[in-house]
Amino acid sequence: MYLSRFLSLHALWVTVSSVMQHYPSVWGHYDVCKTQIYTEEGKVWDYMACQPEARDMIKYVKVTLDPPDITCGDPPETFCAMGNPYMCNNECDASTQELAHPPELMFDLEGRHPSTFWQSTTWKDYPKPLHVNITLSWNKTIELTDNIVITFESGRPDQMILEKSLDYGRTWQPYQYYATDCLDAFHMDPKSVRDLSQHTVLEIICTEEYSTGYMTNSKIIHFEIKDRFAFFAGPRLHNMASLYGQLDTTKKLRDFFTITDLRIRLLRPATGEIYVDEQHLARYFYAISDIRVYGRCKCNLHATGCKEENKRLLCECEHNTTGPDCGKCKKNYQGRPWSPGSYLPIPKGTANICIPSISSIGNPPKFDRIWPNISSLEVSKPNQVAPKLAMSTVSSVQVANHKRANVCDNELLHCQNGGTCINNVRCQCPPAYTGILCEKLRCERDPGGCSHSSGQGPAALGPGLLLLPGLLMAWELCGC
């Protein structure tokens, strides 16, 4: 009895697994760039949009402080205890390891006691402002996937700005303002991320939520990435299809979560009161024990791997792309303009692979196949395709030496989204798709665009998912 139940359950699992193989989940994981599938003509490559997994990006960061001599300990100085601001017999000394607080202690493993932390000099030059810029640089474009978390060992600052750069620190934009009094500090009404919506998710706000002084369990400052994702994917991020659809079609939203650098601007230390106590200025300083930044290398949906090489992160590009961000086509693969991959259609997306260029006719690839710039071809007879060159980039002798030009095939240039290659001349696309390689949704050409009701929007379910209820019902009926 138990054996028969086990075998029935196993059979159901195998059936579901085989059905789901080509429909991983409704929102897609994008963890595979290509896979071999079987057709009537044999094994072929099926290309998909893909991206690296998220990781702790702090492992690869370079930190810069401005001013450079803002770290305490050179010369040695005393400061007040965190818990008791009037017990001022603690020492910071850069020449003694146990008493030093260098910047790298913001990024070391936490959990030790006492905790390790970076610390600034005290506010001994009051009323001159105690300003510190902490710049985190990756020399690589990063897509944020989780909240930015900064843990202070001192009180959280009265005033702070988190900024981002998309061009390696040449220009900066504010991400969020933090203050005990937003109106007084930045002339902004206080808000929290909960006050935002889908329509205002890109608004730069000032929050008073994280700017209190010496209080127990009040050391952490957040920049809420997941709360902003939730406006599109739901409170528990279950509807990632909606988020991916928005990221795919809204460049401003995509750029909002993309960085090359972060800058923490500390403008006023925690005072815990209205007035600064000028008799005890050693109370006032900044100290940070931990910074967390989670994200993935931006590879334009053309890679699943990202490696560190010569202290720099580089995408391990596929789809015949190259560059630090897979931002261009390889040499001899420029048969059409480079394009990023697309999250749509869910769940596998569109790879937008780079195809061999007509300049490679002089040195044809294996199997004597050539792939001209498809946009320059006009097909007159299905069984004999001769390239008509839109621009005279290849001599007539070269074209004569290679009479057949493949628009598609079952080796490298595979029709996407279930399309069928007809005599290496054209892709016969399913009704919902169009384009040379069936890479585009047909509804994108309509004035109304793609909608959920059309069945072609980002949340459309694959047939594999639709089979699941039937399988489960069969399981119930069999009494297994």
LINDAJO-V530867 format. One record per residue. RES is the residue in three letters. D_LAST is the distance of its C-alpha to the last C-alpha in Angstrom with 2 decimals. Layout:
# LINDAJO-V530867
[[RES/D_LAST] [RES/D_LAST]]
This chain:
# LINDAJO-V530867
[[MET/9.61] [TYR/9.59] [LEU/10.81] [SER/8.23] [ARG/5.53] [PHE/8.66] [LEU/9.61] [SER/6.78] [LEU/7.49] [HIS/11.02] [ALA/11.22] [LEU/10.27] [TRP/12.83] [VAL/15.33] [THR/15.20] [VAL/15.77] [SER/18.39] [SER/20.19] [VAL/20.34] [MET/21.62] [GLN/24.06] [HIS/26.83] [TYR/26.01] [PRO/25.90] [SER/25.90] [VAL/27.67] [TRP/30.64] [GLY/30.92] [HIS/31.83] [TYR/34.61] [ASP/34.33] [VAL/34.79] [CYS/37.96] [LYS/36.96] [THR/34.30] [GLN/34.45] [ILE/32.53] [TYR/32.55] [THR/34.29] [GLU/35.88] [GLU/38.93] [GLY/37.26] [LYS/36.52] [VAL/38.00] [TRP/38.20] [ASP/36.47] [TYR/38.41] [MET/37.15] [ALA/38.80] [CYS/38.46] [GLN/39.84] [PRO/40.25] [GLU/38.18] [ALA/39.89] [ARG/41.85] [ASP/44.53] [MET/47.59] [ILE/50.06] [LYS/49.90] [TYR/51.84] [VAL/54.23] [LYS/58.02] [VAL/59.70] [THR/63.21] [LEU/65.19] [ASP/68.08] [PRO/70.65] [PRO/70.16] [ASP/71.95] [ILE/69.93] [THR/68.06] [CYS/69.68] [GLY/71.46] [ASP/74.26] [PRO/76.54] [PRO/74.85] [GLU/74.52] [THR/73.31] [PHE/70.79] [CYS/69.50] [ALA/66.38] [MET/63.23] [GLY/62.76] [ASN/66.48] [PRO/68.41] [TYR/71.71] [MET/71.03] [CYS/72.39] [ASN/72.76] [ASN/69.84] [GLU/70.92] [CYS/69.68] [ASP/71.31] [ALA/70.22] [SER/72.06] [THR/70.02] [GLN/66.33] [GLU/65.36] [LEU/67.17] [ALA/66.37] [HIS/63.93] [PRO/63.62] [PRO/61.36] [GLU/58.79] [LEU/57.75] [MET/56.02] [PHE/53.43] [ASP/53.01] [LEU/50.04] [GLU/49.94] [GLY/49.12] [ARG/52.44] [HIS/54.77] [PRO/57.22] [SER/55.63] [THR/57.36] [PHE/58.66] [TRP/61.14] [GLN/64.08] [SER/66.87] [THR/70.48] [THR/71.41] [TRP/72.99] [LYS/76.49] [ASP/77.95] [TYR/77.13] [PRO/77.85] [LYS/77.12] [PRO/73.39] [LEU/70.99] [HIS/69.06] [VAL/66.55] [ASN/64.49] [ILE/61.52] [THR/60.39] [LEU/57.11] [SER/57.18] [TRP/54.66] [ASN/56.64] [LYS/53.42] [THR/51.70] [ILE/48.79] [GLU/46.05] [LEU/45.25] [THR/41.61] [ASP/42.03] [ASN/44.69] [ILE/48.06] [VAL/48.75] [ILE/52.23] [THR/52.82] [PHE/56.41] [GLU/57.97] [SER/60.85] [GLY/60.49] [ARG/58.92] [PRO/61.72] [ASP/63.44] [GLN/63.40] [MET/61.28] [ILE/60.20] [LEU/57.24] [GLU/58.10] [LYS/56.50] [SER/57.90] [LEU/56.51] [ASP/59.48] [TYR/59.78] [GLY/61.93] [ARG/64.52] [THR/63.59] [TRP/61.66] [GLN/59.89] [PRO/58.91] [TYR/55.23] [GLN/55.79] [TYR/58.66] [TYR/58.50] [ALA/61.20] [THR/62.06] [ASP/63.93] [CYS/62.80] [LEU/65.58] [ASP/68.28] [ALA/66.97] [PHE/65.74] [HIS/66.79] [MET/63.15] [ASP/61.30] [PRO/58.57] [LYS/54.96] [SER/51.55] [VAL/48.71] [ARG/47.08] [ASP/50.01] [LEU/49.08] [SER/46.87] [GLN/45.62] [HIS/49.13] [THR/50.98] [VAL/48.69] [LEU/51.47] [GLU/54.09] [ILE/55.91] [ILE/56.08] [CYS/57.93] [THR/55.96] [GLU/57.38] [GLU/54.01] [TYR/54.60] [SER/58.34] [THR/59.17] [GLY/61.53] [TYR/61.28] [MET/58.21] [THR/55.49] [ASN/52.17] [SER/53.78] [LYS/54.17] [ILE/51.61] [ILE/52.17] [HIS/49.39] [PHE/49.46] [GLU/46.22] [ILE/44.43] [LYS/40.90] [ASP/42.23] [ARG/43.79] [PHE/40.61] [ALA/38.88] [PHE/41.15] [PHE/39.25] [ALA/35.82] [GLY/35.28] [PRO/35.73] [ARG/32.90] [LEU/33.55] [HIS/30.17] [ASN/31.88] [MET/33.59] [ALA/33.76] [SER/36.44] [LEU/38.36] [TYR/38.29] [GLY/39.47] [GLN/42.36] [LEU/43.30] [ASP/43.34] [THR/45.65] [THR/47.80] [LYS/50.09] [LYS/51.55] [LEU/48.17] [ARG/47.36] [ASP/50.78] [PHE/50.44] [PHE/47.76] [THR/49.62] [ILE/52.37] [THR/54.55] [ASP/56.23] [LEU/56.02] [ARG/59.07] [ILE/59.23] [ARG/62.56] [LEU/63.57] [LEU/66.40] [ARG/67.04] [PRO/65.85] [ALA/64.47] [THR/67.42] [GLY/65.62] [GLU/68.54] [ILE/70.82] [TYR/73.65] [VAL/73.77] [ASP/75.37] [GLU/78.10] [GLN/79.06] [HIS/75.69] [LEU/74.64] [ALA/72.83] [ARG/70.05] [TYR/69.09] [PHE/67.21] [TYR/63.83] [ALA/61.35] [ILE/57.89] [SER/55.48] [ASP/52.51] [ILE/51.65] [ARG/48.16] [VAL/47.56] [TYR/44.19] [GLY/43.92] [ARG/43.56] [CYS/46.15] [LYS/46.84] [CYS/46.39] [ASN/46.24] [LEU/42.61] [HIS/43.85] [ALA/42.72] [THR/39.99] [GLY/42.43] [CYS/45.52] [LYS/47.83] [GLU/50.92] [GLU/54.00] [ASN/57.53] [LYS/56.37] [ARG/54.94] [LEU/51.41] [LEU/50.80] [CYS/47.88] [GLU/46.57] [CYS/46.81] [GLU/44.86] [HIS/45.07] [ASN/48.67] [THR/49.88] [THR/52.11] [GLY/53.90] [PRO/53.06] [ASP/50.74] [CYS/49.94] [GLY/52.42] [LYS/53.95] [CYS/53.33] [LYS/54.29] [LYS/57.47] [ASN/57.06] [TYR/53.94] [GLN/55.76] [GLY/55.11] [ARG/54.27] [PRO/54.80] [TRP/52.53] [SER/49.91] [PRO/47.36] [GLY/43.70] [SER/41.87] [TYR/38.71] [LEU/38.21] [PRO/36.21] [ILE/33.26] [PRO/31.33] [LYS/33.41] [GLY/36.85] [THR/39.81] [ALA/41.48] [ASN/44.97] [ILE/45.85] [CYS/49.50] [ILE/50.46] [PRO/53.26] [SER/56.66] [ILE/59.30] [SER/61.58] [SER/59.43] [ILE/60.57] [GLY/63.43] [ASN/60.97] [PRO/57.99] [PRO/54.62] [LYS/52.86] [PHE/52.45] [ASP/55.57] [ARG/53.65] [ILE/55.24] [TRP/53.89] [PRO/56.68] [ASN/56.58] [ILE/54.45] [SER/56.28] [SER/59.45] [LEU/58.10] [GLU/58.73] [VAL/56.99] [SER/59.21] [LYS/57.55] [PRO/53.90] [ASN/54.83] [GLN/57.66] [VAL/57.38] [ALA/60.53] [PRO/60.62] [LYS/63.05] [LEU/63.98] [ALA/64.33] [MET/66.46] [SER/68.48] [THR/66.66] [VAL/66.53] [SER/69.36] [SER/69.33] [VAL/69.66] [GLN/66.37] [VAL/64.60] [ALA/66.23] [ASN/64.95] [HIS/61.33] [LYS/60.97] [ARG/57.21] [ALA/55.68] [ASN/51.91] [VAL/50.62] [CYS/47.04] [ASP/45.44] [ASN/42.28] [GLU/43.57] [LEU/44.96] [LEU/45.28] [HIS/41.83] [CYS/41.30] [GLN/39.12] [ASN/36.32] [GLY/35.27] [GLY/38.85] [THR/40.06] [CYS/43.28] [ILE/45.58] [ASN/48.16] [ASN/48.54] [VAL/50.45] [ARG/48.17] [CYS/44.65] [GLN/43.05] [CYS/41.15] [PRO/38.21] [PRO/39.55] [ALA/38.89] [TYR/40.89] [THR/44.45] [GLY/46.81] [ILE/47.99] [LEU/44.71] [CYS/42.49] [GLU/42.65] [LYS/43.49] [LEU/41.78] [ARG/43.72] [CYS/43.60] [GLU/45.67] [ARG/48.66] [ASP/48.30] [PRO/50.57] [GLY/47.66] [GLY/45.75] [CYS/42.00] [SER/40.06] [HIS/36.46] [SER/36.75] [SER/37.72] [GLY/34.38] [GLN/36.49] [GLY/37.01] [PRO/35.76] [ALA/32.60] [ALA/31.45] [LEU/27.80] [GLY/27.03] [PRO/24.88] [GLY/22.31] [LEU/21.74] [LEU/21.61] [LEU/18.68] [LEU/16.46] [PRO/15.81] [GLY/14.87] [LEU/12.32] [LEU/10.73] [MET/11.03] [ALA/9.39] [TRP/6.22] [GLU/6.80] [LEU/7.91] [CYS/5.43] [GLY/3.78] [CYS/0.00]]
